[in-house]
Amino acid sequence: MINLIRNITLFLVCFVTANAQNFTATVDKTKLGQNERFKVYFKMEAEDINSLRNFQAPSFEGFRILSGPNQSTNMQIINGSVSASLTYTYILQTIELGKFTIGSAKVNYKGKNYSTDPLVLEVVKSSANNDVGGVSNEDLAGSVFIRAIPSKTNVYQGEQVTVEYKLYTKANISSPQISKLPTYNGFWTEELETSPNIRFNIEMYNGERFRAATIKRVALFPTKSGELTVTPFELTVPVILKKRRSGRDVFDEFFNDSFFGRTETIEFLAKSNELKVNVKSLPAQKPESFKGAVGNFDFNAQIDKQNVEINEAVTIKINISGTGNIELLDIPEIKIPPGFEKYDPKTSSTVNKKNTVSGIKNLEYIMVPRIPGKKTIPAIEFSFFNTKTGKYETKTAGPFVLNISAPEGTVVGDVSGLTKEEVTLLSSDIRFIKTNSYDFRKKDELGKLPGWFWYLSISPLVLLLLFLGYQKRRNKISGNIQLLKFKKAEKAAKNRLKKAKKAMEQNSLGLFYSENAAALFGYLEDKLGIQKSEFTLEKALEQLRSLELDEELLTKLQSTSEKSEFARFAPSAQSDEDARNLYDSTVHLIVDLDSKIDSARIK
Amino acid sequence: MIKFTKIYIVAILILFSINTFAIQVEDVMNKANSSYQDKDFETAISLYQQILDDGFVSDAVYFNIGNCYFRQGEIGRAILNYERALKLNPGDEDIVYNLNLAKARTTDKITEVPQIFIVQWWEILLTFISVQTWALLLVISISLFSLSLAIYFTSRSSKLVRGFFALGSILFLLIVFSTIFLSSSIHRSNTYSEGVLLEKSISVKSSPDEESGDVFVLHEGIKFKVEDSLQNWVKIKLSDGKVGWLPKSSFEFI
């Protein structure tokens, strides 16, 4: 229940506010004649019209906007309540017959968007009340129109088409205004000269007499092939019409005269026909020098001198004249042989734009020869497509032969662009010849090894090897028998001791004692490097002392050697027991000595 | 042993005989120099040429010939001879100066990439001593090395052994270095890969054929590398990388 009440109150509030703002679209009439003017109003009623934002008009498709939007405001205060309105007005003109819809206009008021309802309009054939002074639009179209007259409609790419726009009229008109210029898609256009004033001539067209005037002439050069279209040319022509009066009294008839007659001017939109041009592409097998020239041209080239000195400028003048797309021409190239300095050509052209575009193009190539000799500038070729014959034509000029001479004393070549350093070098003189320290070398010895090289480089190595081999052999022979003996002393002693032991076991004591003594003394001889002939026990002891062996070992040696010496000379006085003791002590002694001597030597 | 001493004696004799030849050559050289001073450059050139024909070369001869041609206005030949002199004696200040002066008078200005100083030092070192001297140095160091090895192997004193080991190592290094120098020096004197243009101006062709197209124009005195040769044509490369073919008659090797 409460909910329902709330909803109702909300609805009421909404209604009130909705009522306060009202955005409407209205139109003069909904049924219109062709080319008729009418007004469309978009009216917003609101308290605070200053807070209106973002008015968006609909697209008036199918109509021509003559003016608008024009704003007007209206304010009213009734019984203290303020009501105001803002109106946007458009003046439109119908174009074609049919039904048209003017879409919604939108506006923002205090953050809220409002839009109008679409309007449906019908454009019908001019009704009587649309006629101005009793002349229908169709009648007007029959008496004021523009014709676009092409010179040809079937052309080659690049061939000129002249289009003449003529205004035909039977009615009285004042100076027309251009409302829309034609667009020339796919053409390069050149406006042709026309007289500044429009001059009408009497001309018959379709069996009727018209006053006709050329208002525009254009030369078109198609830049691509295919069917190209030129859009109509539109002019707004003010047509002066007499205003007719209703009522047919004599008085009126009398005054119904141009002299007395009240006239009215209506703006009539005159349109030309659309043009279609069929463009054929140029035939294949284009010459190499063809660069898009179409028309009929003359070509010649001249060189200003044939005998020149180096660094003297030579000019080649090229002249192209004729009818065609002369301004579109690419300049022919000159193949200049090396040895020339070439500058960019100077170009000048004069174009005549009377009927067919024609003109002269002048080119000036300047080049400076930098090296002497006979140089040939190859022939310059210029090709164009002749529209009359429908064939390519190639014209040549040259070749030009130049005799370039270098006068005495001139420096051949371009000496410009020297650095400062080089300039100072140029102005200074060379240093004097060398008059000493010639350092002569035999030419055939340069980069060659001298003959003696290999002998002398290898011989020292051979000598070294020989020397080392010899040294080794001598060492073997003379060399260190001592060392050998030293190393073999122990082994020799062992051998003798073995023999001694054998003798002892066989009970031949004489042999045993002599072998035992020989083992001990032989060992000492070998180890200490004493010759057998020079060996004495004292000498051996002395050497052993110098090796700093301990005294105990030495006394042991002394006693053992004395014992063995004694026993040697009196073997029978000894028992087997003595012999065994002597043998044992000799063996121990030699073992002791050997280790002690070796360690002492190492020290 | 006797055989080797004989070879040494022969070698020394050869060196002496060169010296006696050199004395005659020096006479010719002095004559040529006085002709130069008398501004008789033609005679001077022919006398210098005689020295070269006799099989002697020297940077001084080439330098002086270069000066003669410079005086006669033959910049190409002047540059050729300066370059030859510079090859024998790189880094010589007089030669470099005159060469630059002659180059300033040539047309083609191709900036040469300057040599790295190490390369220049190397060149100077290579040419500072002739191949013969390098060879002699190598022979001497090998002999000394062998001698020190012999002493090293036979000596009993540890001091001597150590000393000769060190000496031997140094000598071994010396052998390695002089071998490198000797071989580089031989290689350098035996390669002729650069030329100097002698014609006043010539169109460099795109292929070894008189009918072929011109690639660029060169003027006398320009130095280039010779990369290839075919019949009477050689393929050249400029220091800026341009490549083309020239007839053999138009230039001479440095």
Interface residues (C-beta under 8 A of the other chain):
Chain A: P337 P338 G339 I371 P372 G373 V411 V412 G413 D414 V415 G417 L418 E422 L425 L426 S428 D429 I430 R431 F432 I433 K434 T435 S437 Y438 D439 F440 R441 K442 K443 D444 E445 L446 G447 K448 L449 P450 W452 F453 Y455 L456 S457 S459 P460 L461 L463 L464 F467 L468 Q471
Chain B: M1 F4 I7 Y8 V10 A11 I14 I18 A22 V25 E26 M29 N30 N33 Y36 I51 L52 G55 F56 V57 S58 D59 A60 V61 F63 N64 N67 F70 L88 N89 D94 Y97 N98 N100 L101 A102 A104 R105 T106 T107 D108 K109 S130 V131 Q132 A135 L138 V139 I142 S143 F145 S146 L147 L149 A150 F153 T154 L182 S185 I186 H187 R188 S189 N190 K200 S201 S203 D214 F216 V217 H219
